[in-house]
Amino acid sequence: MNWEECYRTGNTPWDKAAPAPEIEYALREGLLKGNVLVPGCGRGHDVRAIAAAGALHVVGLDLAPSAVLEAQSENNPENAFFQQADLFNTPSEFKERFDWVWEHTCFCAISPEDRVNYVSAVKSVLRPGGKLLALFFLDPGLDNPSEGPPFGTNKLELDACFSDAFTLEREWLPRATYPGREGRELVRLLRRH
């Protein structure tokens, strides 16, 4: 998928022009504090919401330069930052820098064959004991799920992907979701070993 082309042409059906509905509940619970990384941040809606709620330092990361430029052009809180980079090749200063990673659209956007690399990358940017709060897309509703993105997942695959590097602390169905995604997403709170 050419993400840059998608942003330049406005072909971004995943962008709902607002933060993920679940973020509001997570923030009320006191999650996503300190230094937070948002991989695949797109236009930065989630980054701005987390930063506005009082996180110390929130970094949105995206492959597409146009997405990052659009995010930077918004009225951003002083603690919100955006960087064009590949999660699988993050800058060295990201190593063990973050207390939290918020996952919303990155995991479902990458090829399932790259998910082991995703887990390794997220582990590398989290400090020991750091946490991943993830909203996973279980069923993207495609006639042929192998033709994503988005690529769906399931609990067994998530367990297999994350169990060597993370401990599952909790999981739940989102308390709020975009219309049409009811019952097709799962939230997991994972702690880095």
C-alpha positions in Angstrom: 0.0 0.0 0.0 1.3 3.4 -0.9 0.3 5.4 2.1 1.8 8.7 0.8 -0.4 8.4 -2.3 -3.5 7.8 -0.2 -2.9 11.0 1.8 -2.0 13.1 -1.3 -5.2 12.0 -3.1 -7.4 12.1 -0.1 -8.2 8.3 -0.3 -8.2 7.9 3.5 -11.5 6.1 4.5 -9.9 5.1 7.8 -9.6 8.7 8.9 -12.7 9.7 10.8 -11.5 13.2 11.5 -11.7 12.5 15.2 -9.9 10.5 17.8 -10.8 6.9 18.3 -13.8 6.8 20.6 -12.2 4.4 23.1 -9.5 7.0 23.9 -11.9 9.1 25.9 -12.5 6.2 28.3 -8.9 5.2 28.5 -7.9 8.7 29.4 -10.6 8.9 32.1 -9.0 5.7 33.6 -5.7 7.5 33.9 -4.1 5.5 31.0 -1.7 7.0 28.4 0.3 9.2 30.7 3.9 10.2 30.6 5.7 9.7 27.3 3.4 8.2 24.6 4.1 7.0 21.1 1.3 6.7 18.5 2.6 4.6 15.5 0.7 5.1 12.3 -0.7 8.4 13.6 -2.1 9.7 10.3 -3.4 13.2 10.7 -2.8 13.1 14.4 -6.3 13.0 15.9 -5.4 10.5 18.6 -2.1 12.3 19.4 -3.9 15.6 20.0 -6.5 14.0 22.3 -3.8 12.2 24.4 -1.7 15.4 24.6 -4.6 17.5 25.5 -5.5 15.1 28.4 -2.1 15.8 30.0 0.4 13.3 28.8 3.9 14.6 29.2 5.2 14.1 25.7 3.2 12.5 22.8 4.9 11.5 19.5 2.9 10.6 16.5 4.8 8.5 13.9 3.8 7.9 10.3 5.3 6.6 7.1 3.5 9.2 4.9 5.2 12.6 4.8 1.8 14.2 3.7 0.1 12.8 6.8 2.8 14.2 9.1 2.7 17.6 7.4 -1.1 17.7 7.8 -0.8 16.7 11.4 1.8 19.4 12.1 -0.4 22.1 10.4 -3.1 21.6 13.0 -3.5 23.6 16.2 -1.5 21.2 18.3 -0.8 21.2 22.1 2.7 22.0 23.0 3.3 18.4 24.2 2.3 16.9 20.8 5.0 16.1 18.2 4.9 14.4 14.8 7.7 12.6 13.0 7.9 10.9 9.6 9.5 7.5 10.2 9.1 3.8 9.8 8.2 2.0 13.0 10.4 -0.9 11.9 13.4 1.5 11.7 12.8 4.0 14.5 15.4 6.6 15.4 17.9 5.4 18.0 16.7 8.0 20.5 13.4 6.2 20.7 15.0 3.1 22.3 13.2 2.5 25.6 12.0 6.1 25.7 8.2 5.6 26.0 6.0 4.7 28.9 3.0 3.9 26.6 2.3 3.0 23.0 -1.3 3.6 21.8 -2.2 1.3 18.9 -5.2 2.0 16.8 -4.6 1.6 13.1 -1.0 0.5 12.6 -1.3 -3.2 13.4 -4.1 -3.8 11.0 -2.4 -1.8 8.3 0.7 -3.9 8.1 1.0 -7.3 6.4 0.4 -10.2 8.8 3.9 -11.5 7.9 5.3 -8.3 9.5 3.5 -8.6 12.8 6.5 -10.2 14.5 8.5 -7.1 13.5 5.7 -4.9 14.9 5.9 -6.6 18.3 9.7 -6.3 18.3 9.6 -2.6 17.3 7.0 -1.7 20.0 9.0 -3.6 22.6 12.1 -1.7 21.7 10.6 1.8 22.1 8.9 1.0 25.5 10.9 1.2 28.7 10.8 -2.1 30.7 7.4 -2.3 32.3 6.0 0.1 29.7 2.5 -0.5 28.4 0.8 -1.0 25.1 -2.8 0.0 24.9 -4.2 -1.5 21.7 -7.4 -1.3 19.9 -7.2 -4.3 17.5 -9.4 -4.8 14.5 -10.7 -8.4 14.7 -12.9 -8.3 11.6 -12.5 -5.6 9.0 -15.6 -6.9 7.1 -13.8 -7.7 3.9 -15.1 -10.5 1.6 -11.5 -11.8 1.4 -9.6 -10.8 4.6 -6.2 -11.6 3.0 -6.8 -8.7 0.5 -6.4 -6.0 3.2 -5.4 -3.6 4.5 -7.0 -3.6 6.9 -6.0 -7.1 7.9 -8.0 -8.5 10.8 -6.7 -10.6 13.6 -8.0 -12.9 16.4 -7.2 -13.6 20.0 -5.1 -16.7 19.2 -2.9 -14.7 16.8 -2.6 -11.9 19.3 -1.6 -14.3 22.1 1.0 -15.9 19.8 2.4 -12.5 18.6 2.7 -10.8 21.9 3.2 -13.5 24.7 7.0 -13.7 24.5 7.5 -9.9 24.9 4.3 -8.8 26.8 2.0 -9.8 29.6 -1.7 -9.4 29.0 -3.0 -7.4 31.9 -6.6 -6.9 30.7 -8.8 -7.0 27.6 -12.3 -5.7 26.9 -14.7 -4.7 24.1 -14.5 -1.1 23.3 -16.9 1.0 25.3 -17.4 3.2 22.3 -16.6 2.6 18.6 -17.1 4.0 15.2 -20.5 3.1 13.7 -20.3 -0.3 11.9 -17.4 -1.6 14.0 -19.5 -2.8 17.0 -18.3 -6.2 18.0 -15.4 -6.2 15.5 -12.7 -4.7 17.8 -10.9 -5.7 21.0 -8.9 -3.6 23.4 -5.9 -5.1 25.1 -3.7 -3.6 27.8 -0.2 -5.3 27.7 2.9 -4.7 29.8 6.4 -5.1 28.4 8.4 -7.8 30.1 
